[in-house]
């Protein structure tokens, strides 16, 4: 059952590609900032503060789980190093890989894994509820804040699987994903979109348009393409902020907050709510693939001998506006859901 998951991990390692990161730093900070504003003055705010260090906020720790994965935030802290040593598979906490044609996250289904994003979030909730689990309460909070954001990036939940001739495939069993007739796209990391689209949307200032999980090209070499996953992680968020004239993630969160009422209660057990949010992201992944045209596939072989494909894609002219509007919706939902989850864990007396 784990064949496609193991294959995806092996191919990613062979490519020496950086780990995918949902929304990039700005998107996660927006989620944390919005949730912090929504729980202000509640018991949840006090319980969260008790698990944070002086000076930390939900916004400032929203990227902690990504910072622990490498040097995104500079040298790793001792706390991060201890976390990585204790959880060597922590990178798998951030995603699942359901076929985008599916409608429901089911435990043990195609593209799921015992350490995937849904299962990890369930463990975080259990720990924060006082149950035994693998994490400390602080670790559970640090992961929960980040992974709720990840859960709302569509391609961290569902993604295409492809045939060698560039057709979408809907695998019904893990064994179908054999890298002969059916190939994973690693959360659309193997979809490649032209870099000039990013420049046209955000300008030619690398400090502005660089996504944190896409390293700059070597000196003297122009990047021609970037992973479509990276485009969604960072570019659509930056473009949404640009369209709203936001000066910072906190400013964008404040704009999202305007006109909103009280946080809607979960109305169900936290574990059930997490699955519902995953299901909604599958729908969003289908929507995010509308307007995407596959131009050609390029067969490649990794240094370890695994065969994989890159598929070069282009998007419709109105896609950036549509995608940034979707990102706004997903980020707003992430902040609302994080606040609801925290208040569900620590309701007011």
Beta strands, then each sheet from edge to edge (+ up, - down):
strand 1: 98-99
strand 2: 158-159
strand 3: 161-162
strand 4: 168-169
strand 5: 183-184
strand 6: 191-194
strand 7: 225-227
strand 8: 292-301
strand 9: 307-315
sheet 1: 1+ 2+
sheet 2: 4+ 3- 5+
sheet 3: 7+ 6- 9- 8+
end
